Amino acid sequence: MYKYILESAGDIDWLALIPLIVFFCFFTLTIVRVMMKKKSYIEEMERMPFDDE
C-alpha cells in the first residue's frame, strides 16, 4: 500500500521535504525539553541577570 502511495506522489520534491521533517522534529524535541524543565530551574534562570554576584 505504501509503495503505491509513494509511486503515485510523483513530483513531490523529496529534497525539500527532508528539511521540513528535520525542522519539525527539532522543534518538537525543543518544546518537549522546555516543558519537562522544573519550575525551580526556570525561576532561577529568570533571576540570574539581576543577581549582583
PDB file of N, CA, C and O in Angstrom:
ATOM      1  N   MET A   1       0.820  -1.186   0.000  1.00  0.00           N
ATOM      2  CA  MET A   1       0.000   0.000   0.000  1.00  0.00           C
ATOM      3  C   MET A   1       0.871   1.259   0.000  1.00  0.00           C
ATOM      4  O   MET A   1       0.632   2.174  -0.789  1.00  0.00           O
ATOM      5  N   TYR A   2       1.885   1.316   0.883  1.00  0.00           N
ATOM      6  CA  TYR A   2       2.743   2.492   0.958  1.00  0.00           C
ATOM      7  C   TYR A   2       3.515   2.694  -0.339  1.00  0.00           C
ATOM      8  O   TYR A   2       3.746   3.824  -0.768  1.00  0.00           O
ATOM      9  N   LYS A   3       3.908   1.590  -0.955  1.00  0.00           N
ATOM     10  CA  LYS A   3       4.640   1.685  -2.212  1.00  0.00           C
ATOM     11  C   LYS A   3       3.765   2.351  -3.271  1.00  0.00           C
ATOM     12  O   LYS A   3       4.251   3.181  -4.039  1.00  0.00           O
ATOM     13  N   TYR A   4       2.496   2.001  -3.321  1.00  0.00           N
ATOM     14  CA  TYR A   4       1.572   2.602  -4.288  1.00  0.00           C
ATOM     15  C   TYR A   4       1.402   4.099  -4.018  1.00  0.00           C
ATOM     16  O   TYR A   4       1.360   4.899  -4.953  1.00  0.00           O
ATOM     17  N   ILE A   5       1.305   4.468  -2.767  1.00  0.00           N
ATOM     18  CA  ILE A   5       1.138   5.882  -2.415  1.00  0.00           C
ATOM     19  C   ILE A   5       2.377   6.673  -2.822  1.00  0.00           C
ATOM     20  O   ILE A   5       2.263   7.767  -3.375  1.00  0.00           O
ATOM     21  N   LEU A   6       3.566   6.120  -2.549  1.00  0.00           N
ATOM     22  CA  LEU A   6       4.795   6.821  -2.912  1.00  0.00           C
ATOM     23  C   LEU A   6       4.951   6.917  -4.429  1.00  0.00           C
ATOM     24  O   LEU A   6       5.436   7.928  -4.938  1.00  0.00           O
ATOM     25  N   GLU A   7       4.547   5.881  -5.148  1.00  0.00           N
ATOM     26  CA  GLU A   7       4.635   5.931  -6.605  1.00  0.00           C
ATOM     27  C   GLU A   7       3.658   6.938  -7.191  1.00  0.00           C
ATOM     28  O   GLU A   7       3.970   7.593  -8.186  1.00  0.00           O
ATOM     29  N   SER A   8       2.497   7.070  -6.597  1.00  0.00           N
ATOM     30  CA  SER A   8       1.507   8.000  -7.123  1.00  0.00           C
ATOM     31  C   SER A   8       1.789   9.442  -6.713  1.00  0.00           C
ATOM     32  O   SER A   8       1.201  10.368  -7.272  1.00  0.00           O
ATOM     33  N   ALA A   9       2.678   9.643  -5.748  1.00  0.00           N
ATOM     34  CA  ALA A   9       3.007  11.000  -5.318  1.00  0.00           C
ATOM     35  C   ALA A   9       3.690  11.770  -6.439  1.00  0.00           C
ATOM     36  O   ALA A   9       3.513  12.983  -6.559  1.00  0.00           O
ATOM     37  N   GLY A  10       4.462  11.080  -7.254  1.00  0.00           N
ATOM     38  CA  GLY A  10       5.032  11.678  -8.451  1.00  0.00           C
ATOM     39  C   GLY A  10       6.012  12.789  -8.221  1.00  0.00           C
ATOM     40  O   GLY A  10       7.170  12.537  -7.887  1.00  0.00           O
ATOM     41  N   ASP A  11       5.570  14.026  -8.395  1.00  0.00           N
ATOM     42  CA  ASP A  11       6.501  15.148  -8.393  1.00  0.00           C
ATOM     43  C   ASP A  11       6.668  15.831  -7.039  1.00  0.00           C
ATOM     44  O   ASP A  11       6.863  17.046  -6.989  1.00  0.00           O
ATOM     45  N   ILE A  12       6.599  15.100  -5.972  1.00  0.00           N
ATOM     46  CA  ILE A  12       6.920  15.663  -4.653  1.00  0.00           C
ATOM     47  C   ILE A  12       8.438  15.825  -4.596  1.00  0.00           C
ATOM     48  O   ILE A  12       9.184  14.895  -4.900  1.00  0.00           O
ATOM     49  N   ASP A  13       8.873  16.995  -4.208  1.00  0.00           N
ATOM     50  CA  ASP A  13      10.313  17.241  -4.114  1.00  0.00           C
ATOM     51  C   ASP A  13      10.805  16.723  -2.764  1.00  0.00           C
ATOM     52  O   ASP A  13      10.662  17.394  -1.741  1.00  0.00           O
ATOM     53  N   TRP A  14      11.381  15.536  -2.773  1.00  0.00           N
ATOM     54  CA  TRP A  14      11.812  14.887  -1.535  1.00  0.00           C
ATOM     55  C   TRP A  14      12.932  15.651  -0.850  1.00  0.00           C
ATOM     56  O   TRP A  14      13.054  15.605   0.374  1.00  0.00           O
ATOM     57  N   LEU A  15      13.760  16.361  -1.632  1.00  0.00           N
ATOM     58  CA  LEU A  15      14.840  17.136  -1.022  1.00  0.00           C
ATOM     59  C   LEU A  15      14.304  18.349  -0.264  1.00  0.00           C
ATOM     60  O   LEU A  15      14.993  18.869   0.614  1.00  0.00           O
ATOM     61  N   ALA A  16      13.125  18.803  -0.571  1.00  0.00           N
ATOM     62  CA  ALA A  16      12.510  19.901   0.177  1.00  0.00           C
ATOM     63  C   ALA A  16      11.739  19.368   1.379  1.00  0.00           C
ATOM     64  O   ALA A  16      11.545  20.082   2.363  1.00  0.00           O
ATOM     65  N   LEU A  17      11.309  18.135   1.302  1.00  0.00           N
ATOM     66  CA  LEU A  17      10.529  17.548   2.384  1.00  0.00           C
ATOM     67  C   LEU A  17      11.414  17.137   3.567  1.00  0.00           C
ATOM     68  O   LEU A  17      10.984  17.212   4.718  1.00  0.00           O
ATOM     69  N   ILE A  18      12.625  16.710   3.292  1.00  0.00           N
ATOM     70  CA  ILE A  18      13.536  16.263   4.351  1.00  0.00           C
ATOM     71  C   ILE A  18      13.861  17.384   5.345  1.00  0.00           C
ATOM     72  O   ILE A  18      13.764  17.151   6.550  1.00  0.00           O
ATOM     73  N   PRO A  19      14.248  18.606   4.892  1.00  0.00           N
ATOM     74  CA  PRO A  19      14.489  19.681   5.878  1.00  0.00           C
ATOM     75  C   PRO A  19      13.248  20.033   6.691  1.00  0.00           C
ATOM     76  O   PRO A  19      13.357  20.399   7.862  1.00  0.00           O
ATOM     77  N   LEU A  20      12.072  19.926   6.079  1.00  0.00           N
ATOM     78  CA  LEU A  20      10.836  20.197   6.814  1.00  0.00           C
ATOM     79  C   LEU A  20      10.653  19.185   7.939  1.00  0.00           C
ATOM     80  O   LEU A  20      10.273  19.560   9.049  1.00  0.00           O
ATOM     81  N   ILE A  21      10.913  17.936   7.676  1.00  0.00           N
ATOM     82  CA  ILE A  21      10.790  16.895   8.685  1.00  0.00           C
ATOM     83  C   ILE A  21      11.829  17.092   9.792  1.00  0.00           C
ATOM     84  O   ILE A  21      11.520  16.936  10.974  1.00  0.00           O
ATOM     85  N   VAL A  22      13.062  17.435   9.404  1.00  0.00           N
ATOM     86  CA  VAL A  22      14.120  17.679  10.398  1.00  0.00           C
ATOM     87  C   VAL A  22      13.745  18.860  11.291  1.00  0.00           C
ATOM     88  O   VAL A  22      13.906  18.792  12.509  1.00  0.00           O
ATOM     89  N   PHE A  23      13.245  19.949  10.688  1.00  0.00           N
ATOM     90  CA  PHE A  23      12.841  21.113  11.472  1.00  0.00           C
ATOM     91  C   PHE A  23      11.706  20.766  12.425  1.00  0.00           C
ATOM     92  O   PHE A  23      11.732  21.167  13.589  1.00  0.00           O
ATOM     93  N   PHE A  24      10.706  20.024  11.945  1.00  0.00           N
ATOM     94  CA  PHE A  24       9.572  19.649  12.779  1.00  0.00           C
ATOM     95  C   PHE A  24      10.030  18.808  13.964  1.00  0.00           C
ATOM     96  O   PHE A  24       9.574  19.022  15.088  1.00  0.00           O
ATOM     97  N   CYS A  25      10.930  17.851  13.725  1.00  0.00           N
ATOM     98  CA  CYS A  25      11.442  17.006  14.819  1.00  0.00           C
ATOM     99  C   CYS A  25      12.221  17.846  15.825  1.00  0.00           C
ATOM    100  O   CYS A  25      12.037  17.691  17.032  1.00  0.00           O
ATOM    101  N   PHE A  26      13.086  18.733  15.343  1.00  0.00           N
ATOM    102  CA  PHE A  26      13.869  19.593  16.238  1.00  0.00           C
ATOM    103  C   PHE A  26      12.955  20.494  17.059  1.00  0.00           C
ATOM    104  O   PHE A  26      13.149  20.632  18.267  1.00  0.00           O
ATOM    105  N   PHE A  27      11.969  21.104  16.425  1.00  0.00           N
ATOM    106  CA  PHE A  27      11.036  21.987  17.112  1.00  0.00           C
ATOM    107  C   PHE A  27      10.252  21.215  18.166  1.00  0.00           C
ATOM    108  O   PHE A  27      10.078  21.700  19.284  1.00  0.00           O
ATOM    109  N   THR A  28       9.780  20.029  17.826  1.00  0.00           N
ATOM    110  CA  THR A  28       9.019  19.206  18.764  1.00  0.00           C
ATOM    111  C   THR A  28       9.880  18.801  19.958  1.00  0.00           C
ATOM    112  O   THR A  28       9.433  18.886  21.102  1.00  0.00           O
ATOM    113  N   LEU A  29      11.108  18.364  19.701  1.00  0.00           N
ATOM    114  CA  LEU A  29      12.004  17.975  20.797  1.00  0.00           C
ATOM    115  C   LEU A  29      12.335  19.168  21.696  1.00  0.00           C
ATOM    116  O   LEU A  29      12.442  19.017  22.913  1.00  0.00           O
ATOM    117  N   THR A  30      12.495  20.341  21.105  1.00  0.00           N
ATOM    118  CA  THR A  30      12.771  21.534  21.903  1.00  0.00           C
ATOM    119  C   THR A  30      11.596  21.870  22.811  1.00  0.00           C
ATOM    120  O   THR A  30      11.789  22.184  23.985  1.00  0.00           O
ATOM    121  N   ILE A  31      10.398  21.809  22.283  1.00  0.00           N
ATOM    122  CA  ILE A  31       9.198  22.085  23.087  1.00  0.00           C
ATOM    123  C   ILE A  31       9.068  21.076  24.223  1.00  0.00           C
ATOM    124  O   ILE A  31       8.772  21.456  25.356  1.00  0.00           O
ATOM    125  N   VAL A  32       9.283  19.804  23.934  1.00  0.00           N
ATOM    126  CA  VAL A  32       9.194  18.763  24.963  1.00  0.00           C
ATOM    127  C   VAL A  32      10.242  18.998  26.047  1.00  0.00           C
ATOM    128  O   VAL A  32       9.957  18.856  27.236  1.00  0.00           O
ATOM    129  N   ARG A  33      11.451  19.357  25.632  1.00  0.00           N
ATOM    130  CA  ARG A  33      12.527  19.582  26.611  1.00  0.00           C
ATOM    131  C   ARG A  33      12.203  20.769  27.525  1.00  0.00           C
ATOM    132  O   ARG A  33      12.442  20.710  28.731  1.00  0.00           O
ATOM    133  N   VAL A  34      11.671  21.824  26.957  1.00  0.00           N
ATOM    134  CA  VAL A  34      11.314  23.001  27.753  1.00  0.00           C
ATOM    135  C   VAL A  34      10.179  22.673  28.720  1.00  0.00           C
ATOM    136  O   VAL A  34      10.199  23.105  29.873  1.00  0.00           O
ATOM    137  N   MET A  35       9.209  21.925  28.260  1.00  0.00           N
ATOM    138  CA  MET A  35       8.069  21.584  29.114  1.00  0.00           C
ATOM    139  C   MET A  35       8.468  20.661  30.277  1.00  0.00           C
ATOM    140  O   MET A  35       7.786  20.633  31.302  1.00  0.00           O
ATOM    141  N   MET A  36       9.541  19.923  30.129  1.00  0.00           N
ATOM    142  CA  MET A  36       9.953  18.994  31.168  1.00  0.00           C
ATOM    143  C   MET A  36      10.884  19.622  32.205  1.00  0.00           C
ATOM    144  O   MET A  36      11.213  18.981  33.203  1.00  0.00           O
ATOM    145  N   LYS A  37      11.313  20.867  31.985  1.00  0.00           N
ATOM    146  CA  LYS A  37      12.172  21.547  32.959  1.00  0.00           C
ATOM    147  C   LYS A  37      11.391  21.808  34.235  1.00  0.00           C
ATOM    148  O   LYS A  37      10.186  22.058  34.209  1.00  0.00           O
ATOM    149  N   LYS A  38      12.097  21.745  35.338  1.00  0.00           N
ATOM    150  CA  LYS A  38      11.462  22.023  36.626  1.00  0.00           C
ATOM    151  C   LYS A  38      11.199  23.518  36.770  1.00  0.00           C
ATOM    152  O   LYS A  38      11.960  24.351  36.277  1.00  0.00           O
ATOM    153  N   LYS A  39      10.133  23.831  37.439  1.00  0.00           N
ATOM    154  CA  LYS A  39       9.750  25.226  37.659  1.00  0.00           C
ATOM    155  C   LYS A  39      10.830  25.985  38.432  1.00  0.00           C
ATOM    156  O   LYS A  39      11.071  27.162  38.164  1.00  0.00           O
ATOM    157  N   SER A  40      11.469  25.330  39.370  1.00  0.00           N
ATOM    158  CA  SER A  40      12.517  25.994  40.156  1.00  0.00           C
ATOM    159  C   SER A  40      13.709  26.380  39.275  1.00  0.00           C
ATOM    160  O   SER A  40      14.302  27.441  39.472  1.00  0.00           O
ATOM    161  N   TYR A  41      14.056  25.545  38.324  1.00  0.00           N
ATOM    162  CA  TYR A  41      15.166  25.844  37.407  1.00  0.00           C
ATOM    163  C   TYR A  41      14.829  27.062  36.540  1.00  0.00           C
ATOM    164  O   TYR A  41      15.679  27.925  36.322  1.00  0.00           O
ATOM    165  N   ILE A  42      13.609  27.127  36.055  1.00  0.00           N
ATOM    166  CA  ILE A  42      13.190  28.251  35.215  1.00  0.00           C
ATOM    167  C   ILE A  42      13.190  29.542  36.021  1.00  0.00           C
ATOM    168  O   ILE A  42      13.615  30.581  35.517  1.00  0.00           O
ATOM    169  N   GLU A  43      12.724  29.495  37.256  1.00  0.00           N
ATOM    170  CA  GLU A  43      12.724  30.687  38.097  1.00  0.00           C
ATOM    171  C   GLU A  43      14.146  31.135  38.421  1.00  0.00           C
ATOM    172  O   GLU A  43      14.419  32.334  38.474  1.00  0.00           O
ATOM    173  N   GLU A  44      15.047  30.191  38.636  1.00  0.00           N
ATOM    174  CA  GLU A  44      16.452  30.527  38.893  1.00  0.00           C
ATOM    175  C   GLU A  44      17.066  31.220  37.675  1.00  0.00           C
ATOM    176  O   GLU A  44      17.801  32.196  37.828  1.00  0.00           O
ATOM    177  N   MET A  45      16.779  30.736  36.493  1.00  0.00           N
ATOM    178  CA  MET A  45      17.295  31.343  35.266  1.00  0.00           C
ATOM    179  C   MET A  45      16.698  32.731  35.034  1.00  0.00           C
ATOM    180  O   MET A  45      17.359  33.609  34.480  1.00  0.00           O
ATOM    181  N   GLU A  46      15.454  32.926  35.457  1.00  0.00           N
ATOM    182  CA  GLU A  46      14.818  34.242  35.333  1.00  0.00           C
ATOM    183  C   GLU A  46      15.531  35.280  36.188  1.00  0.00           C
ATOM    184  O   GLU A  46      15.691  36.427  35.771  1.00  0.00           O
ATOM    185  N   ARG A  47      15.959  34.884  37.382  1.00  0.00           N
ATOM    186  CA  ARG A  47      16.587  35.810  38.326  1.00  0.00           C
ATOM    187  C   ARG A  47      18.069  36.046  38.034  1.00  0.00           C
ATOM    188  O   ARG A  47      18.639  37.012  38.540  1.00  0.00           O
ATOM    189  N   MET A  48      18.698  35.202  37.243  1.00  0.00           N
ATOM    190  CA  MET A  48      20.148  35.292  37.005  1.00  0.00           C
ATOM    191  C   MET A  48      20.632  36.661  36.521  1.00  0.00           C
ATOM    192  O   MET A  48      21.626  37.148  37.060  1.00  0.00           O
ATOM    193  N   PRO A  49      20.016  37.297  35.567  1.00  0.00           N
ATOM    194  CA  PRO A  49      20.544  38.585  35.095  1.00  0.00           C
ATOM    195  C   PRO A  49      20.519  39.684  36.162  1.00  0.00           C
ATOM    196  O   PRO A  49      21.279  40.648  36.068  1.00  0.00           O
ATOM    197  N   PHE A  50      19.659  39.553  37.167  1.00  0.00           N
ATOM    198  CA  PHE A  50      19.529  40.582  38.187  1.00  0.00           C
ATOM    199  C   PHE A  50      20.370  40.326  39.427  1.00  0.00           C
ATOM    200  O   PHE A  50      20.413  41.162  40.329  1.00  0.00           O
ATOM    201  N   ASP A  51      21.038  39.182  39.484  1.00  0.00           N
ATOM    202  CA  ASP A  51      21.898  38.887  40.622  1.00  0.00           C
ATOM    203  C   ASP A  51      23.171  39.712  40.537  1.00  0.00           C
ATOM    204  O   ASP A  51      23.712  39.921  39.452  1.00  0.00           O
ATOM    205  N   ASP A  52      23.651  40.184  41.696  1.00  0.00           N
ATOM    206  CA  ASP A  52      24.872  41.003  41.734  1.00  0.00           C
ATOM    207  C   ASP A  52      26.138  40.151  41.807  1.00  0.00           C
ATOM    208  O   ASP A  52      27.242  40.675  41.661  1.00  0.00           O
ATOM    209  N   GLU A  53      25.997  38.899  42.023  1.00  0.00           N
ATOM    210  CA  GLU A  53      27.175  38.043  42.226  1.00  0.00           C
ATOM    211  C   GLU A  53      27.932  37.826  40.976  1.00  0.00           C
ATOM    212  O   GLU A  53      28.947  37.129  40.982  1.00  0.00           O
TER     213      GLU A  53
END
